[in-house]
């Protein structure tokens, strides 16, 4: 059986093969944002889940994970195909 992240990845690759998805981060995928005006779909990731994966899987401290995320994920400008990150920290 496919995980939620695998299902989202599969749907996105069918709807928009050019959409950018982060390798190894399927567990952080929350859903799909469909923009009917621009006729495109992109992945939506959970910030908290993304950081948790870096901490658990890659053995980073939370501070290291946040710094890595800020520079290597949020700091990238990949254009219209870039996934959205939802700040679900509650702040």
N, C-alpha and C positions, 0 to 999 in steps of 0.2 A: 504494500500500500504506500502511496506517495505521501510525503509530509506536506503540510500547508505551503511551506516555502517552495518545494518542488512543483506543486500544482501552480502556484503563482508564476514561477519561472517558466513553466511550460506554456501557460496561457499567454504571457507576455511575448515569448518568442514567436508565437503564432500571430498575435495581434500586431506586434511591432518588433520585427527582428533586429532593428537598429537600437532598441532600448538598451541602455547600459545597466548591467547588474554586477554587483560586487561578488567576486569569487569567495566561496567559503562562508557566505553570510546569509544563506537561505533561511536559517532559523530567525533572523532578524527581520525578514520580509513580513510586512503586515497586510499588504494588499496592493491594489493597482489604482493609480490615478488616471482616469480617462478624460482627456481634454477634447471635447467635441469641436471646439472652435478651430483648433490646430490639427485635429484628426490624428491624435497620437496617444499612446498609453505608456506610462512609465511606472516603475516599481516604487513602492513606498516602504521605507525601513523605519524601525523603532530605534531611536537613539539609545535608550537604555539597554535594549537587547544587543545592539552592536557593541557597546562598551563591555557588556557582560561576556560576550564571546571572546573579545580580546583579552579580558582578564582570565577567564577560565581556560580557554584553549591555548592562548599564546603566553600565558603566565606573566602578563604585564600587571603592574600595580594599577590601581584605578587612575592615578595621576598620569602614568605613562600611556594608558589607553586613551584618556581624554586628549592628551597632547598629540598622540598618533592620529586620532580621529580628526582633530582640528586641522592638522597640517595635511594629512594624506587623503582625507575624504571631503570634509567640508571646505577645505582650501582649494579644491579642484574646481575648475569651471569647464565642464564638459559639454556645454550647450543644451539644446532642447531635449536630448535623450537621457540626460542625467537623472538619476533617481531622486525622489524627494526623501528627506529625513524628517520624521515627526519628533519634535521635542516632547517626549512623554514623561519628563522629569517632574512635572507638576509645579514647576517654578514659574 
